[in-house]
Amino acid sequence: MFEIGAKPKPAAGGPPKPHVTEGTEQNFTQVVMERSLTVPIVVDFWATWCGPCKTLGPALEKLAGEYGGRFELVTVDVDANPRLAQAFRIQSIPTVFAFAGGQPVDGFQGALPPAQLKQFIDRLPLADVPGVERDLVEVAREASAQGDTALAAALWQQVAVERPEQAHEAHLALARVALAERDRDAAEGWLKRVAEGTPSWEQAQRLKGVLAFYEDAGDEAALRGAVEADPRNADAWYRLGCTLAIALDYEGAMQAFLEVVGLDRALREDAGRRALLSLFDLLGADHELTPRYRKRLANALY
């Protein structure tokens, strides 16, 4: 590694290389931050006067070509882009950062040997199809399924802008993110934007049932005391379920709502069953709790 200082002027650049982009202060947001929402970006901070950079740079470029677009390399000349070097507190070079989802997720300093360099690349969430950019909606769905709310929110907002034909799905997903973060107002706002007649409309209407949980929630300890004192108190079970749901204890909420289904189907117009359906929509079909409690609900009903 070499300390940054006044050095000779850069040499002229060579021909373009596959999946390699020259990063600058002007395009960094686009080619790194925004692009990493779709495919991992490896950023190599280097300089022409740096000896180890002359080994690491070509090795990274070679891997970028071999991986065929599963990650992309952005090279940043620290002499030509001093503000970027300062922003990332680059004290010595080469320094490498990996970005995914608009954020740095890994990095190292110095020139790694080829085996370790490949291990570094393989730790990244590489795009599935070599040479083909992953579909934005697919990546957004994956982020939602993995519970990465920050990444999911960024991706779905991008979908809403760039894919108007799928804005209904994006708005529904953003409502789920808001509910997971206990932001009732934001969730309500996103649900209002799901247009009637779209494939997400019915799910959005059921998901609005989750918003009602806030109105019926109460003191958890008091409600637990109420159901212990009278296990057949369906209203107390329902309010306990609402309280647990907004506290993100979804399994506890489902158990409480199942009690309501077993005790009193007429309570608040079958509120226990409707609450369970709302939670199934909130969590999604792939969540581990959904199929289990769907089966238990079916057993309770039939």
Residue pairs with C-beta under 8 A, 6 or more apart in sequence:
1 52
1 92
1 93
1 94
1 109
1 110
2 47
2 49
2 50
2 51
2 52
2 92
2 93
3 91
3 92
4 47
4 78
4 85
4 90
4 91
4 92
4 93
7 47
7 48
7 49
7 79
8 48
8 49
9 48
9 79
10 47
10 48
10 77
10 79
10 80
11 48
13 22
17 61
17 64
17 65
18 64
18 65
18 68
18 69
19 64
19 65
19 67
19 68
19 69
19 71
19 72
19 73
20 61
20 64
20 72
20 73
20 74
20 75
21 27
21 31
21 72
21 73
21 74
21 75
22 74
22 75
22 76
22 77
23 31
23 32
23 43
23 74
23 75
23 76
23 81
23 84
24 76
24 80
24 81
24 84
25 81
25 83
25 84
28 74
28 76
28 81
28 84
31 41
31 74
32 41
32 43
32 74
32 99
33 99
33 102
34 102
35 41
35 72
36 99
36 100
36 101
36 102
36 103
37 101
37 102
37 136
37 139
37 151
37 154
37 155
37 158
38 127
38 133
38 134
38 136
38 139
39 69
39 70
39 71
39 72
39 127
39 133
39 134
40 70
40 71
40 72
40 98
40 99
40 100
40 124
40 125
40 126
40 127
41 71
41 72
41 73
41 74
41 98
41 99
41 100
42 60
42 64
42 71
42 72
42 73
42 74
42 96
42 97
42 98
42 99
42 121
42 124
43 73
43 74
43 75
43 76
43 96
43 97
43 98
43 99
44 53
44 56
44 57
44 60
44 73
44 74
44 75
44 76
44 94
44 96
45 76
45 78
45 84
45 85
45 88
45 90
45 93
45 94
45 95
45 96
45 97
46 53
46 56
46 57
46 75
46 76
46 77
46 78
46 93
46 94
47 53
47 77
47 78
47 79
47 93
48 77
48 79
50 93
50 94
52 93
52 94
52 110
52 111
53 93
53 94
53 111
55 111
56 94
56 96
56 110
56 111
56 112
56 117
57 75
57 94
59 111
59 114
59 117
60 73
60 96
60 117
61 73
63 73
63 117
63 118
63 121
64 71
64 72
64 73
67 121
67 126
67 130
68 130
68 131
69 127
69 130
69 131
69 132
69 133
70 126
70 127
70 128
70 130
71 98
71 121
71 124
71 126
71 127
76 84
76 85
78 84
78 85
78 90
78 93
88 95
88 97
92 109
93 109
94 109
94 110
94 111
95 107
95 108
95 109
96 107
96 108
96 109
96 120
97 104
97 106
97 107
98 104
98 105
98 106
98 107
98 120
98 124
99 105
100 124
100 125
101 143
101 148
101 150
101 151
101 154
101 155
102 151
102 154
103 150
105 124
106 120
106 123
106 124
108 120
112 120
127 133
127 134
128 134
136 155
136 158
136 159
136 162
136 163
137 159
137 163
137 166
137 169
139 155
140 152
140 155
140 156
140 158
140 159
140 170
140 173
141 173
143 151
143 152
143 155
144 152
144 156
144 173
144 176
144 177
144 284
145 284
145 286
147 180
149 177
149 180
149 181
152 173
152 177
153 174
153 177
156 170
156 173
156 174
156 177
157 170
157 174
159 166
159 167
159 169
159 170
160 167
160 170
160 171
160 174
163 170
167 193
167 195
168 194
168 195
168 198
168 199
168 200
168 201
169 199
169 200
171 190
171 191
171 193
171 194
171 200
171 204
172 190
172 191
172 194
172 200
172 203
172 204
172 207
174 186
174 190
175 186
175 187
175 188
175 190
175 191
175 194
175 204
175 207
176 187
176 207
176 282
176 284
178 184
178 186
178 187
178 189
178 190
179 187
179 207
179 210
179 282
180 248
182 246
182 248
184 211
184 214
187 210
187 211
188 208
188 211
191 204
191 207
191 208
191 211
194 200
194 201
194 204
195 201
203 281
206 274
206 277
206 278
206 281
207 278
207 281
207 282
208 278
209 274
209 275
209 277
209 278
210 245
210 278
210 279
210 282
212 242
213 241
213 242
213 243
213 245
213 246
213 275
214 242
214 246
216 238
216 239
216 242
217 239
217 242
217 243
217 245
217 246
218 239
218 240
218 242
218 243
219 243
220 240
220 243
220 244
220 247
223 236
223 239
223 240
223 243
224 240
226 233
226 236
226 240
227 233
227 236
227 237
227 240
227 256
227 259
230 236
232 263
234 259
234 260
234 263
234 264
234 267
234 272
235 267
237 256
237 257
237 259
237 260
237 263
237 272
238 256
238 257
238 260
238 267
238 268
238 271
238 272
238 275
240 256
241 252
241 253
241 254
241 255
241 256
241 257
241 259
241 260
241 272
241 275
242 253
242 275
244 250
244 252
244 253
244 256
245 253
245 275
245 279
250 279
250 282
250 283
250 289
251 289
253 275
253 279
254 276
254 279
254 289
254 293
257 272
257 273
257 275
257 276
257 279
258 272
258 276
258 293
258 296
258 297
258 300
259 272
260 267
260 271
260 272
260 275
261 272
261 273
261 276
261 297
261 300
261 301
262 300
263 272
264 272
265 272
265 273
273 297
273 301
276 293
276 297
279 289
279 293
280 290
280 293
280 294
283 289
283 290
284 290
285 291
